[in-house]
């Protein structure tokens, strides 16, 4: 299948931080076949490839000298279904939030805690998106992709994806080496849901258990996220800019002796997760805006770019935020979005 290649394309509208930069070559792939054709074009012309969905988890700080492939494929097929579960093969360009909503409409449950996360299905396994006590990896059966080194279609099982907290093989060994075409997931048809996360637990504190179902959880998550997180279409941002750090027991105990009010969450055997937003806020960054870049007034973990500043300035601002956290708490913050080029 043929693919249209445009030249010298402005990328501002294709990245959620709205940084100004350009792509030397640009293709829109509406099907897996077009995605493979775009990869073949890149191989034939010795071009580096950058794959973009909605650009909601990237920082573009300079022009891309090769080919940008915008993944626009949509649709999904039912692979199997019985009274208890359903297996779906979903195209990588499918809008994430719309997909979650459609699943609930059809009686497929499990993803409601991940509602309103911006982006596409193809980005979900890369980041192993998660929210309110749920990680995407718990639903994944298989990830299909095009190998950028040879243009061949391949796949990985859940175990082979090497999922961990906000991480996967696609951010490590296969970083920038694949174009994800589809994700096969398994959802339940039983009305089960997860409310253990503090924000959700508090939201339903005075609600009768019989009044809670997956739709109620979906709407709760939308309400909570909408009240704290800015819409990228209105205020340029990529959501959480830093990962929540995980530390050992000794570190937690030392910090709690000084900061008794610091929130701490269990994260595996003798590991604990600290909210990066709390650390950043204690360093005075919440709501602070400098030269058109700032940390959001309602959520200190969200870096915003209302001034439309370039990626280099965004990264410098983020470095100063992280440096202040390190000086105060001796904890290194890790960036969550991918940085290009």
C-alpha positions as CSV (number, residue, x, y, z in Angstrom):
1,X,0.0,0.0,0.0
2,X,1.3,3.4,-0.9
3,X,2.0,6.1,1.6
4,X,2.1,9.9,1.1
5,X,5.3,11.6,2.4
6,X,5.2,15.3,3.1
7,X,8.3,17.4,3.5
8,X,9.3,20.1,6.0
9,X,6.2,19.8,8.3
10,X,5.6,21.9,11.3
11,X,5.1,19.7,14.4
12,X,3.7,22.2,16.9
13,X,0.1,20.9,16.6
14,X,1.4,17.3,16.9
15,X,2.9,17.6,20.3
16,X,0.9,18.4,23.5
17,X,3.5,20.8,24.8
18,X,3.2,22.8,21.6
19,X,6.9,23.3,21.1
20,X,7.9,24.7,17.7
21,X,10.0,22.3,15.6
22,X,9.8,20.7,12.2
23,X,10.1,17.2,10.6
24,X,12.1,16.8,7.4
25,X,9.7,14.0,6.3
26,X,6.2,13.3,7.6
27,X,3.7,10.5,7.0
28,X,0.2,9.8,8.3
29,X,-0.4,6.1,8.7
30,X,-4.2,5.2,8.9
31,X,-3.6,1.4,8.7
32,X,-1.0,-1.0,9.7
33,X,-0.2,-1.5,6.0
34,X,0.5,2.2,5.6
35,X,2.7,2.2,8.8
36,X,4.8,-0.6,7.3
37,X,5.0,1.3,4.0
38,X,6.2,4.3,5.9
39,X,8.9,2.3,7.6
40,X,10.0,0.8,4.3
41,X,10.3,4.4,2.9
42,X,12.5,5.3,5.9
43,X,14.7,2.2,5.4
44,X,15.0,2.8,1.7
45,X,16.1,6.4,2.3
46,X,18.2,5.8,5.4
47,X,16.0,8.0,7.6
48,X,15.6,7.9,11.4
49,X,12.0,7.4,12.5
50,X,10.0,9.1,15.2
51,X,6.5,7.7,15.9
52,X,3.9,10.1,17.2
53,X,0.4,9.3,18.3
54,X,-1.1,12.4,20.0
55,X,2.2,13.6,21.2
56,X,1.0,13.5,24.8
57,X,4.2,12.0,26.4
58,X,7.0,13.6,24.4
59,X,9.2,16.7,24.6
60,X,10.4,17.8,21.2
61,X,13.3,20.2,21.6
62,X,14.7,20.4,18.1
63,X,13.8,19.6,14.5
64,X,13.5,15.9,13.5
65,X,16.0,15.3,10.6
66,X,14.3,12.0,9.5
67,X,10.8,10.7,9.1
68,X,7.9,11.4,11.6
69,X,5.2,8.8,11.3
70,X,1.9,9.9,12.9
71,X,0.0,6.7,13.9
72,X,-3.6,7.3,13.0
73,X,-4.9,3.7,12.7
74,X,-8.2,3.0,14.5
75,X,-10.6,0.2,15.1
76,X,-10.6,-3.1,17.0
77,X,-11.6,-6.7,16.6
78,X,-12.9,-9.3,19.0
79,X,-10.5,-12.2,19.2
80,X,-12.6,-14.3,21.6
81,X,-15.4,-13.9,24.0
82,X,-17.4,-15.9,26.6
83,X,-19.6,-15.1,29.6
84,X,-16.7,-13.9,31.7
85,X,-14.1,-12.3,29.5
86,X,-13.3,-10.8,26.1
87,X,-10.1,-10.5,24.2
88,X,-9.7,-7.5,21.9
89,X,-7.1,-6.6,19.3
90,X,-7.0,-2.8,19.1
91,X,-5.3,-0.6,16.6
92,X,-2.5,1.6,17.9
93,X,-4.0,4.8,16.8
94,X,-7.3,4.3,18.7
95,X,-8.0,7.2,21.1
96,X,-7.5,5.9,24.6
97,X,-10.3,7.7,26.5
98,X,-12.8,7.0,23.8
99,X,-11.8,3.3,23.8
100,X,-12.3,3.1,27.6
101,X,-15.7,4.6,27.3
102,X,-16.7,2.3,24.4
103,X,-15.6,-0.8,26.4
104,X,-17.8,0.2,29.3
105,X,-20.7,0.8,26.9
106,X,-20.3,-2.8,25.6
107,X,-20.0,-4.3,29.1
108,X,-16.2,-4.8,29.0
109,X,-14.7,-3.8,32.4
110,X,-11.3,-3.2,33.9
111,X,-10.0,0.0,32.3
112,X,-12.3,2.5,34.1
113,X,-9.5,3.6,36.5
114,X,-7.5,4.7,33.4
115,X,-10.2,7.0,32.0
116,X,-9.3,10.4,30.7
117,X,-5.6,9.6,30.2
118,X,-4.6,11.5,27.0
119,X,-3.0,9.6,24.1
120,X,-3.5,6.5,22.0
121,X,-3.6,2.8,22.5
122,X,-0.1,2.5,20.9
123,X,1.4,4.6,23.7
124,X,-0.2,2.7,26.5
125,X,2.2,-0.3,26.6
126,X,5.3,1.9,26.0
127,X,4.6,3.9,29.2
128,X,2.6,1.1,30.9
129,X,0.1,3.8,31.8
130,X,-1.4,3.7,35.2
131,X,-3.7,5.6,37.5
132,X,-5.7,5.1,40.7
133,X,-4.3,1.7,41.5
134,X,-4.5,0.2,38.0
135,X,-1.7,-0.5,35.5
136,X,-2.3,-1.2,31.9
137,X,0.1,-4.1,31.9
138,X,-2.4,-6.3,33.8
139,X,-4.7,-6.4,30.7
140,X,-2.1,-6.9,28.0
141,X,-1.8,-10.3,26.2
142,X,0.3,-9.2,23.2
143,X,1.8,-6.2,21.5
144,X,2.2,-6.1,17.7
145,X,4.8,-3.9,16.1
146,X,6.9,-3.2,13.0
147,X,10.7,-3.6,13.6
148,X,12.2,-0.4,12.4
149,X,15.5,-2.2,11.5
150,X,14.0,-4.5,8.9
151,X,10.3,-3.5,8.4
152,X,9.0,-6.9,9.5
153,X,5.8,-7.3,11.6
154,X,6.5,-8.9,15.0
155,X,4.9,-9.3,18.4
156,X,5.7,-9.7,22.1
157,X,3.8,-11.4,24.9
158,X,3.0,-9.7,28.1
159,X,6.0,-11.3,29.8
160,X,8.3,-10.3,26.9
161,X,7.2,-6.7,27.2
162,X,9.1,-6.5,30.6
163,X,6.5,-4.2,32.2
164,X,7.2,-2.4,35.4
165,X,6.2,0.9,37.0
166,X,5.7,3.4,34.0
167,X,8.2,1.3,32.1
168,X,8.5,-1.5,29.5
169,X,10.9,-3.0,27.0
170,X,9.8,-0.3,24.6
171,X,11.4,2.4,26.8
172,X,14.6,0.3,27.2
173,X,16.0,-2.4,24.8
174,X,13.4,-1.5,22.1
175,X,13.3,2.2,22.6
176,X,13.0,3.9,19.2
177,X,13.3,0.6,17.5
178,X,9.7,-0.3,16.9
179,X,6.4,1.1,15.6
180,X,3.5,-0.4,17.6
181,X,0.6,-1.4,15.3
182,X,-1.8,-3.1,17.7
183,X,-2.3,-4.3,21.2
184,X,-4.3,-7.4,22.3
185,X,-5.9,-7.0,25.7
186,X,-8.1,-9.2,27.9
187,X,-11.0,-7.5,29.8
188,X,-13.6,-9.0,32.2
189,X,-17.3,-9.0,31.7
190,X,-17.8,-9.2,35.5
191,X,-18.6,-5.9,37.3
192,X,-15.5,-5.8,39.4
193,X,-13.6,-2.6,40.1
194,X,-10.7,-1.2,42.2
195,X,-11.3,1.5,44.8
196,X,-8.2,1.1,47.0
197,X,-6.4,4.2,45.8
198,X,-6.9,7.0,48.4
199,X,-8.5,9.5,46.0
200,X,-11.1,7.0,44.8
201,X,-11.7,5.7,48.3
202,X,-12.4,9.2,49.6
203,X,-14.6,9.9,46.6
204,X,-16.9,7.0,47.4
205,X,-16.6,7.3,51.2
206,X,-20.3,8.3,51.7
207,X,-21.7,6.2,48.8
208,X,-23.6,3.1,49.4
209,X,-21.7,0.0,48.1
210,X,-24.7,-1.0,46.1
211,X,-24.6,2.3,44.2
212,X,-21.0,1.7,43.0
213,X,-20.3,0.0,39.6
214,X,-17.7,0.3,36.9
215,X,-19.6,3.3,35.3
216,X,-19.6,5.1,38.7
217,X,-15.8,4.5,38.9
218,X,-15.3,5.8,35.4
219,X,-17.2,9.0,36.2
220,X,-15.4,9.4,39.5
221,X,-12.0,9.1,37.7
222,X,-13.1,11.7,35.1
223,X,-14.3,14.1,37.9
224,X,-11.1,13.7,39.9
225,X,-8.7,14.1,36.9
226,X,-10.7,17.0,35.5
227,X,-10.5,18.8,38.9
228,X,-6.8,18.5,39.1
229,X,-5.3,18.1,35.6
230,X,-5.4,20.6,32.8
231,X,-6.7,19.7,29.4
232,X,-3.7,19.6,26.9
233,X,-5.9,21.1,24.2
234,X,-6.4,24.2,26.4
235,X,-3.1,24.4,28.4
236,X,-0.1,22.8,26.8
237,X,1.2,19.9,29.0
238,X,2.0,16.2,28.9
239,X,0.5,15.3,32.2
240,X,2.9,14.0,34.9
241,X,6.3,15.3,34.0
242,X,8.2,13.3,36.6
243,X,7.8,9.7,37.8
244,X,6.9,9.0,41.4
245,X,10.2,7.8,42.9
246,X,10.5,4.5,44.7
247,X,12.8,4.1,47.7
248,X,13.8,1.5,50.3
249,X,12.6,1.4,53.9
250,X,15.6,3.0,55.3
251,X,15.1,6.1,53.1
252,X,11.4,6.3,54.1
253,X,12.2,6.1,57.8
254,X,14.8,8.8,57.5
255,X,12.5,11.1,55.6
256,X,9.6,10.6,58.0
257,X,11.7,11.6,60.9
258,X,11.9,15.0,59.3
259,X,8.7,15.2,57.3
260,X,6.1,13.3,59.3
261,X,3.3,14.4,57.0
262,X,4.9,12.9,53.9
263,X,2.6,10.5,52.0
264,X,4.1,7.0,51.5
265,X,2.7,4.1,49.6
266,X,3.7,0.4,49.6
267,X,5.3,-0.7,46.4
268,X,6.4,-4.3,46.5
269,X,8.7,-6.0,49.0
270,X,10.5,-3.4,51.1
271,X,10.0,-0.7,48.4
272,X,7.9,2.4,48.8
273,X,6.5,5.0,46.4
274,X,6.7,8.7,47.2
275,X,4.5,11.2,45.4
276,X,6.7,13.4,43.3
277,X,4.0,16.1,43.4
278,X,4.4,16.4,47.2
279,X,8.1,16.7,46.9
280,X,7.9,19.3,44.2
281,X,5.3,21.3,46.1
282,X,7.4,21.3,49.3
283,X,10.2,22.8,47.2
284,X,7.9,25.7,46.3
285,X,7.2,25.0,42.7
286,X,3.4,24.4,42.7
287,X,1.7,27.2,40.8
288,X,5.1,28.9,39.9
289,X,5.4,30.3,36.4
290,X,8.7,31.5,35.0
291,X,9.0,32.9,31.5
292,X,6.0,31.1,30.2
293,X,6.8,27.7,31.8
294,X,5.5,26.5,35.1
295,X,4.2,23.8,37.4
296,X,0.4,23.7,37.5
297,X,-1.4,25.5,40.3
298,X,-3.6,22.5,41.1
299,X,-1.1,19.7,40.5
300,X,2.6,20.2,41.2
301,X,3.6,17.2,39.0
302,X,2.2,18.8,35.8
303,X,4.6,21.0,33.9
304,X,2.8,23.5,31.6
305,X,3.9,25.6,28.7
306,X,1.4,28.4,28.3
307,X,4.0,30.6,26.8
308,X,4.8,28.2,23.9
309,X,8.4,28.1,24.9
310,X,10.9,25.8,23.1
311,X,11.8,22.4,24.3
312,X,15.3,23.4,25.4
313,X,13.8,25.9,27.9
314,X,11.2,23.3,29.1
315,X,14.0,20.8,29.9
316,X,16.1,23.5,31.7
317,X,13.1,24.4,33.8
318,X,12.5,20.8,34.6
319,X,16.1,20.3,35.5
320,X,15.9,23.2,38.1
321,X,12.8,21.6,39.6
322,X,14.5,18.2,39.9
323,X,17.7,19.8,41.3
324,X,15.8,21.5,44.1
325,X,14.1,18.2,45.1
326,X,17.4,16.5,45.1
327,X,19.0,19.2,47.3
328,X,16.1,19.1,49.8
329,X,15.3,15.4,49.9
330,X,18.3,13.7,48.4
331,X,15.9,12.0,45.9
332,X,16.5,12.1,42.2
333,X,13.4,12.6,40.0
334,X,13.2,10.9,36.7
335,X,11.4,12.5,33.7
336,X,8.3,10.6,32.5
337,X,8.0,11.9,28.9
338,X,10.4,10.8,26.2
339,X,12.8,13.5,24.9
340,X,13.5,14.0,21.2
341,X,15.6,14.2,19.2
